[in-house]
Amino acid sequence: MNEQEDQLEGVSEKENMEDGPTESSDSTNGEGGENTLEQEIAELKNKYLRLYSDFENFRKRTSKERLDLISTASEEVLRDLIPVVDDFERALKASENEKDASKVGEGNHLIFQKLIRILKSKGLVPMDDLIGKPFDADTQEAITQIPAPTKELKGKVVDVVEKGYTLGDKVVRFAKVVIGA
């Protein structure tokens, strides 16, 4: 700011010299010019402080909103999963008195299908049909290699130990696979 003030004073002095040395120009324009420059500087400082405080408020507000979003991001998914938990509780209670294991299995299967539907509606997709396809290190994790049962399975997935899942284009969990050597 001092450099700007010095430059502005230098400009006003130059203007005064060009006008010629008169008493009225020195006393009126010199002090009046300095006062207006000081007022302009004060106004610019005030504008700067206001902009700075507005920016700080914006930064704090967006930071708080981001933290709130992160803390409540999973709320919708959890709310949709609560009915599945309720179904499992009812199934466990009903299976205590049920003698027919096929009915218990059928009930568990229905609950499992409901869970899979909810997860798919949220964008979670299982990696299916990996057996016989080439190993992909971007989506799969090789846990072991075994001798390939056939020549075609050499360097390809022989077995899936644990399914992998994607959410959009992002891998949420890598598929754990066995590769033919």
Secondary structure as GFF3:
##gff-version 3
##sequence-region A 1 181
A	DSSP	alpha_helix	2	19	.	.	.	ID=ss1
A	DSSP	alpha_helix	23	24	.	.	.	ID=ss2
A	DSSP	pi_helix	25	30	.	.	.	ID=ss3
A	DSSP	alpha_helix	31	72	.	.	.	ID=ss4
A	DSSP	alpha_helix	75	97	.	.	.	ID=ss5
A	DSSP	alpha_helix	101	121	.	.	.	ID=ss6
A	DSSP	beta_strand	124	126	.	.	.	ID=ss7
A	DSSP	beta_strand	140	146	.	.	.	ID=ss8
A	DSSP	three_ten_helix	151	153	.	.	.	ID=ss9
A	DSSP	beta_strand	157	162	.	.	.	ID=ss10
A	DSSP	beta_strand	165	167	.	.	.	ID=ss11
A	DSSP	beta_strand	170	173	.	.	.	ID=ss12
A	DSSP	beta_strand	175	180	.	.	.	ID=ss13
###
